[in-house]
Amino acid sequence: MELVLDRVTKQYNSKIAADRISVSLKPGVIGLLGANGAGKTTLMRMICGVLKPSGGTISFDGIDVSEESYRDALGYLPQDFGYYPSFTGRDFLMYMAALKGLPKSEAKRKTDELLKKVNLEQVAGKKIKSYSGGMKQRLGIAQAVLNDPKIIVLDEPTAGLDPKERVRFRNMIADLGKDSIVLLSTHIVSDVEHIADRILMMQDGRIIWDGTKDEVPEDLEHFYLSRFDDAAVEETEEANE
Amino acid sequence: MSNFGTMYLYELRKIFGRKLTIIVLSLVTLIMIAMNIGEYVAGEKLINTKENDLSGREVNETLLNEMRLAVDPKIATMEDGETVSIGISVKDETYEPLMDYLYMLGGNFDKAYNMTEEKLYSTFDGVINTDIAESYLTENEKAYWAERRAENPDRLVYGKLRNGWGDSVTIMYVVSLLTLISVAATLSGVFSEETSLKTDALVFSSVNGRKKLVYAKILAGVSAGLAETLILLVACAGTEFAVSGFGGAETSVQFFVGPTAMDMKIGTAFMWYAFIMLIIGILLSVMAMCLSQVFRNSIAVVAVMMFMWLLSMFNIPERLDLLARIWNFFPVTFLGSWTFTDYHLVPFFGARLTIIEAAPIVYLCLSVVFIVIAKISYDKYQVKGR
């Protein structure tokens, strides 16, 4: 099981959001660290096939990103994911299950299982618009893993979560990483510190560091900050605050 | 149930789950009912229970004589000594609607009272001949109508003139106007809301989100649009039938729309108009969804469709030939009484169709074109447009 990015580039007029990124990802949790504007979301959207690269290729076990079977293996939680106001949490998952091609009986079973797992069982019949930010985020995670995906792309999944929920999330993501390629983007170092098997650091559309936590010579946060210039450091601190 | 069925049902839920859908649909339905009932409440329409007595009788000299005996003309003497009828008092209400109709045709009480069978049908012929002459028809079209009229000479069959069939036909264009408003409000967000709600990334990264979903959305939108059209049709015809009853279906359409070479019974005309109205419902629904996909902005869709509503107030002169012929198919204004005097023909696989016969085919073809445009735009938007 391997997700291969080969010289993936995205250019918007004169701005290069992703600059010839080549990387091969295997099962496990891969933390993608970078300041705001580093190109994390652009890269993730290209991996999910919702943004076309200006150059390069993305494939999973030889299947191109544009193919239906690639999407069959994909689970995606966008950074700022939306929902349908008139749907309940259960409706939303059942609808997403249909979009992901799950048979109805399996969709129902997975929906019940995931609602329990993300602790939304009690509010499953309530409309999503009444959910708190954390509850919506948990619902987002649940929809991403409905189809037991082999590639799970989570863009800032811990945003809006309280510390307790964040810990629960980390554990859940760590579990998912046992059988799948989990790409987790964040600018909060502690999110990846505990669970990432591999860490990628991005700046200005490029991967500037690729390694495991064990390869980091010092505290991850200091190491992370030291990789960026002063402006990026300030921006990250502001975001962490 | 397949994924398609589930997606279709949830797409329907999205449409009918919006408060705007329920509010607009309720309002336009109330307007429709109020318009119909209001005419009776205000006394603009009266129910004549004796009308059925003459139902099914051909208008000929015998009937006209009976009518003359049933009314008393108010005679006035003119300056030149000639006497004319300037009004009538009705002795037998059975004949009142026939008198009213002849008044409308003749233009004054005197002509109406003194109308003979020969005068009546020659007036009819005259009006139809003038309409045909002023319609900028081709020689082929003129020959078609001459042949058709020779085969079926104008004969009026009297019936119940205040009936649900006729009242529904003459007000059907209001149903199309209200359907336009209703589908504009309810279907403008079918595609654009995926962008505004930021759900498009989830949709396009799923296995069914790129192909099957577009058809599920279109089918759900068409179902919703058809349901709205049907509700308005029932509100329109239902109130008319409730007040005036189902009698009089055999009455000649000419009693309701004026002299026309498109001879048919009013019941048949109602069936045609109701059928075309449903097809227009499909067309307007598909158009709203296509615009929703192309613009990805609900307000822009509503703006374009309200512009169509304004366009319904314009008319293109017949002398502009092709443009006028196309304009006559404008769906919002098609279902008026004026359509019965549009004698243009549409060639179709060797046959020549009247515009009433051609409209369902034209509208369904246009619907397919809009679906294709929406699908192409949907495919392009998935990756390239983002």
HADDOCK unambig.tbl for C-alpha pairs under 7 A between the chains (distance, minus, plus):
assign (segid A and resid 48 and name CA) (segid B and resid 205 and name CA) 5.89 0.50 0.50
assign (segid A and resid 49 and name CA) (segid B and resid 205 and name CA) 6.35 0.50 0.50
assign (segid A and resid 50 and name CA) (segid B and resid 201 and name CA) 6.27 0.50 0.50
assign (segid A and resid 50 and name CA) (segid B and resid 204 and name CA) 6.23 0.50 0.50
assign (segid A and resid 50 and name CA) (segid B and resid 205 and name CA) 6.35 0.50 0.50
assign (segid A and resid 50 and name CA) (segid B and resid 382 and name CA) 6.45 0.50 0.50
assign (segid A and resid 50 and name CA) (segid B and resid 383 and name CA) 5.34 0.50 0.50
assign (segid A and resid 51 and name CA) (segid B and resid 383 and name CA) 5.20 0.50 0.50
assign (segid A and resid 51 and name CA) (segid B and resid 386 and name CA) 6.32 0.50 0.50
assign (segid A and resid 52 and name CA) (segid B and resid 383 and name CA) 5.51 0.50 0.50
assign (segid A and resid 52 and name CA) (segid B and resid 384 and name CA) 6.33 0.50 0.50
assign (segid A and resid 68 and name CA) (segid B and resid 207 and name CA) 5.74 0.50 0.50
assign (segid A and resid 71 and name CA) (segid B and resid 205 and name CA) 6.02 0.50 0.50
assign (segid A and resid 71 and name CA) (segid B and resid 206 and name CA) 5.67 0.50 0.50
assign (segid A and resid 71 and name CA) (segid B and resid 207 and name CA) 5.18 0.50 0.50
assign (segid A and resid 72 and name CA) (segid B and resid 206 and name CA) 6.88 0.50 0.50
assign (segid A and resid 72 and name CA) (segid B and resid 207 and name CA) 5.28 0.50 0.50
assign (segid A and resid 76 and name CA) (segid B and resid 202 and name CA) 6.85 0.50 0.50
assign (segid A and resid 81 and name CA) (segid B and resid 198 and name CA) 5.92 0.50 0.50
assign (segid A and resid 81 and name CA) (segid B and resid 199 and name CA) 6.26 0.50 0.50
assign (segid A and resid 82 and name CA) (segid B and resid 197 and name CA) 5.21 0.50 0.50
assign (segid A and resid 82 and name CA) (segid B and resid 198 and name CA) 4.54 0.50 0.50
assign (segid A and resid 82 and name CA) (segid B and resid 199 and name CA) 4.67 0.50 0.50
assign (segid A and resid 83 and name CA) (segid B and resid 197 and name CA) 6.45 0.50 0.50
assign (segid A and resid 83 and name CA) (segid B and resid 199 and name CA) 6.10 0.50 0.50
assign (segid A and resid 86 and name CA) (segid B and resid 14 and name CA) 6.68 0.50 0.50
assign (segid A and resid 86 and name CA) (segid B and resid 17 and name CA) 5.45 0.50 0.50
assign (segid A and resid 86 and name CA) (segid B and resid 18 and name CA) 6.90 0.50 0.50
assign (segid A and resid 95 and name CA) (segid B and resid 7 and name CA) 6.46 0.50 0.50
assign (segid A and resid 95 and name CA) (segid B and resid 10 and name CA) 6.58 0.50 0.50
assign (segid A and resid 98 and name CA) (segid B and resid 3 and name CA) 4.92 0.50 0.50
assign (segid A and resid 98 and name CA) (segid B and resid 6 and name CA) 6.38 0.50 0.50
assign (segid A and resid 98 and name CA) (segid B and resid 7 and name CA) 6.22 0.50 0.50
assign (segid A and resid 99 and name CA) (segid B and resid 206 and name CA) 5.84 0.50 0.50
assign (segid A and resid 99 and name CA) (segid B and resid 207 and name CA) 6.33 0.50 0.50
assign (segid A and resid 99 and name CA) (segid B and resid 208 and name CA) 4.82 0.50 0.50
assign (segid A and resid 99 and name CA) (segid B and resid 209 and name CA) 5.68 0.50 0.50
assign (segid A and resid 100 and name CA) (segid B and resid 206 and name CA) 5.20 0.50 0.50
assign (segid A and resid 100 and name CA) (segid B and resid 207 and name CA) 5.17 0.50 0.50
assign (segid A and resid 100 and name CA) (segid B and resid 208 and name CA) 6.00 0.50 0.50
assign (segid A and resid 101 and name CA) (segid B and resid 3 and name CA) 6.16 0.50 0.50
assign (segid A and resid 101 and name CA) (segid B and resid 207 and name CA) 6.49 0.50 0.50
assign (segid A and resid 101 and name CA) (segid B and resid 208 and name CA) 6.33 0.50 0.50
assign (segid A and resid 103 and name CA) (segid B and resid 3 and name CA) 6.86 0.50 0.50
assign (segid A and resid 104 and name CA) (segid B and resid 1 and name CA) 6.72 0.50 0.50
